[in-house]
Amino acid sequence: MAEQKNDIALIKKDTVDVVADKVKTFQEKGELHFPVNYSPENAMKSAWLTLQNTQDRNYKPALEVCTRDSVANALLDMVVQGLNPSKKQGYFIVYGNQLTFQRSYFGTMAVTQRVTGAKSIDAAVIYEGDEVNYEIKNGQIKNLTHKQQFNNIDKEKVSGAYCTIEMGDGSIYTELMTIDEIRQSWSQSKMWGKDQKKEKAGSTHDNFKQEMAKKTVINRTCKKFMNSSDDGSLVMNHFHHTDDAAEEARMREEVNQNANQEIIDIEPGPATPEKEPIPEAQKEEQPEQPQSNNQEEQLDLTASFEQANEAVAAGTDEDPF
């Protein structure tokens, strides 16, 4: 127990303390400015507490399996963006030996408002029977109006969703997604089956379809709006790095999983030579032959093969989103 505490203390020194010093340097150089209500020290404390309870898909502690560089970079991505896991603005997720920080849609909204100065970010669901009108000007949605009857509200009749970002000068940026586009986004999750066309009954996407639809359109809108900005700030760099690092780690783990899944080829043995017919006189003298146990051997082989598959399959993980 004492040795484990010493190891954790060393990890903290090599990660949390290093990141804190790095952030301080950014601030002293004027490269990083935090909102008045954001404390990087408190955010780091919350993150460290969260990390001590974070596990990989095999239920091993993240601080044991992840490289210290990946832990430090995940913490740095979080702090530079001014986010705090205790406010549900992001999550720490393990891919192989890499720790990543992934924003929640709350976190994406917070960064968008901080970087662009957006006054508000709102989303709404469109149901079958709703009246939606808008204009397209220079490729952008303008003057969107949405009339909805109360009786139209039904999770089985969701036909789309939209998000609006209102700026301080009154200008509005809008993104609109159909339910097919939303489902296409959902299909990127590992929780979505290969040939799955719509959300499974009882799944999170089914039980909370309206909220999940709003989360999806908010993420898309904020990212597209942020990408349209020419801001090359440190915050923007880490905004993009968060997504890139998570995708790279996820792909690397997937490649490693596929590489570890060995294909067992069982070559057929030599054909059994045909036995010469036994004369009738000798048949009576032949003792009764025991029944072949090939069936039992095949069952044993199948059981072993299934056990091997179960051991490999234990490495699958879920996307928390």
N, C-alpha and C positions, 0 to 999 in steps of 0.2 A: 504493500500500500504506500509506504514511504517513497519507494522507488518510482511508483507511478506518479505521485505528486511532483517529484523532482523532474520527471520527464515532461509533465504538463507545464511546469514552471519554465523549463528550457524552451519549449515550443512557444510559449507566450513571449519570452524574451526575444526570440528570433523572428516573431511575426508581429504581434501587437505593438511592442515597443519600437520595432523598426518602422512600421507603418506610421505610428504617432510622430516619430521624428521626421519622416518624409513629408507628412501633411504640414507639420510646423514649418518646414523649409519652404513649401509651396506658399504658405501664408506670408512668410517673411519676404518672399520675392514678389508678392503681389499677384501671384498667378491663381490664387484660390481665395474666394470670398464666400463665407457661409451666411445663410439667412440668420437674422437676429435670434430666432427661436430654435436654432440648431446648435447642439453641443457635440462636437466630434468625440470628445472624451466619453460622454454618456452613451453615444452610439456605439463606441468601441467596447464599452463595458457590457452593453446589451448583446452585442455580437459575440463576445467571448463566452458569455453564459449560454447563448444559443448553440454555439459550436461544441460546447462540452456535452450537449445532448443530441448532436447531429450524428446520424449513422449512415453507412452506405447500404446498398440493397441486401447485403449479407449480414446486416445488423452489427457491423463492426464500427467502432468509434471513428468518426472522420479524422480526428486529430492523430490517430494511429496509422491510418492507411494513406492519408493525403500528404503530398510533398509540402515542405514548409514554404517553398516559393509560391505554390498555388494558393495556400492559405493566406499568405501575405497579399497576393494580388487580388484575391477575392475581397479581403477587408479594405484594400485601397480603393477598389471599384465602388464599394458601398459608401465609404466616407466622402470621396471626392464628389459623388453625386448628391451628397447631403441626405442620405437615407438612413433609416433606422429599422432593424428587423422587429423591434418591439411594437412598432406602429403598423406592422404587416405590410411594410413597403418593399419587402424582398425576402428571399429565402436562400439558404446555403444548401447546395445540392452536390452530391459526390458522384463523379463519373470515373470509375477506375481508381487511380491514385491522384486525381485532380479535384480540387474543391473549386466550385464556381458560385458566384453570387448572381442570382436572377431576380430582376425586379418583378413585383406584382403590378397589377394595373394601377393600384394606388401609388406605387413608386413612380411609374411612368408618368402619371398625371402630375405628381409633385415636381419631377425634374422638368417637365414641359412648362409648367407655370413659372418655375424659377428661371429657366433659360430665356423663354420668350416673353415673359411678363404678361402671360395670358390672364385675363380677368376671371374667366370661368370655363369649365369643361363639363359638358353635359351630354347625356345619351338617352335615347328613347327607342322603344321597340315598336315596330309596325306590324299590325295584325291584318289578316284578311278582312276586307270590308272597310279598312281605313282609307281616307282620301288624302293622298300625298301629291303635292305639286311643287315643281321647282323649275328653274331655268339653268341652262348651261351657258356660261360665258367664259371664253378663253379656256375651255376644258375644265372649269371649276363649277361646282354646284352653287347656285345663288338663289336667294329668296325662297328658301324651302318653307312650305306651309304643310301642316299635318293636322287633319281633323279626325278625331277618333270617337267612336261611340263606346260607351262603357261596356255594353254587351259583347263587343268585339274581343275583349281581353280574354284570351284562352291560349295556354301554352301550346296547344295542338294546332293553333292557327297562326303561329309566328311566321311572317313572310319576309322579315328583314329588320334592320336596325340602322340608326344613324347617330353620328356624334358631331357636336358643334363646339368649336373653340372660339370664344369671344375675346377680342383684344381690347385694350384700354381705349383705343380710338373708335370703338364701335364696330369695327370690321369683324366679319365672321367667316371662319373656315369650316367647311362641312365635308364629311365623308359618309357615303351611303353603301350599305352592303345588303345583298339579297340573302335569303336563308341558305341558298346553295353555296354562296361564297363563304358564309359563316361556317357551314359544315365542312367545306374544303379546308378551312383553317383548322378546325377541330381534328380533321383526319390526320394532321401531322403528328398528333400525339400518339404515343405507343399504346395508349389505352383504346385506341380506335383500331378495329380489325382491318385486315388487308382488303377484304371485299365488302366492308361495311358501308352502307349507303346513308344511314341516318343513325341518330343516337339510340343506344340500347335502352329498353325500358328499365327504369330503376337506376340508371346511371346518373352521375352528377349533371351531365349535359341534358339529360331528360327531365330530372326532377327540378332543376333550376334553370330551365332553358332561357327564360327571359334575362336573368342576371348574367348568365354565361354569354349570351348574345351581346349584351351591352359591354361586358368586359372585352370581348373580341374586337368590337368596332372601336372602342376607346383606345386600345393598344395600337390598332392600325392607324387611326387618325393621328394620334400623338406622334408616332414614329414618322409618318409621312410629312407631318407639319415640321417636325424637328429636322428632318433631312432636307427640307426646302430652305432651311436657314443656312446662311454662309458663316455661321459662328464656328470658328476653329478653336474654341476655348478648351481648357483642360477638362471641364465638365462634359463637353460634347465628345471628346476623345474617349472618356471612360464610359459614356453612355453607349457608344458603339462597341467599345471593347467588351462590355458586359455581355452583349448578345453574341459577338463573334467568339469569345472564349468559351461560352457555354455550348455553342454549336460545335466548335472544334473538339471539345472534350467529349461531347456526346458521340460524335462520329468516330473518334479514336477508340472509345470503349466498344462501340458496335463492331468495328473492324476486329478488335481483339477477341470479342466474343465469338465472331464467326470463324476466326483463325483457330480458336481452341476447340471448336466442334469438329472432331475428327470423324471422317466417314469410314465405317468399318466395312471392307469388302471381304466377303467370305467366298473364296474360290471353290468350285465343286471339286471333290476328290476324284480320283480315277474311277472309271466305270467298273462295277463289279462284274467279273467274268462269269459267263453263263456256266452253270454246273452241268456236267454230263448226266443224262438220265440214269437213274438207279434201277437195275433189274428188279422185277417184281419179287423174286425170291429173296433179294437182299433187303427189300423194304420192311419185311416183317422183323428182320434182325436189327434194324436201325432203331436206336432209342429215340424217344420223343424229344424233339428239339425245343428248348425254351423259347418263348415268344420274344421277338425283338423289342429292345427298350429304346428304339429310336425316338418314339413319341415322347418318352420321359426326358430324353436328352434335349429334344427340341424345346420342350417346355422350360427346361432349366436355362437353355440358351436365350430363350425369349425373355425370361424373367431377368436374367443378367443384363440383357440389352436394354430392357425398360428401366432398370436401376441406373444404368449409365446415362440414359437420356434424362432421367429425373435429376441426376447430379448436375448435368449440363444446364438443364432448364432452370435450376435454382438460381442461375445468374441473371434472370430477367428482371427488369426494373420497371417502375411506373413513372410516368411523367406527372408531377404534382399538379400541373395546371389543368 
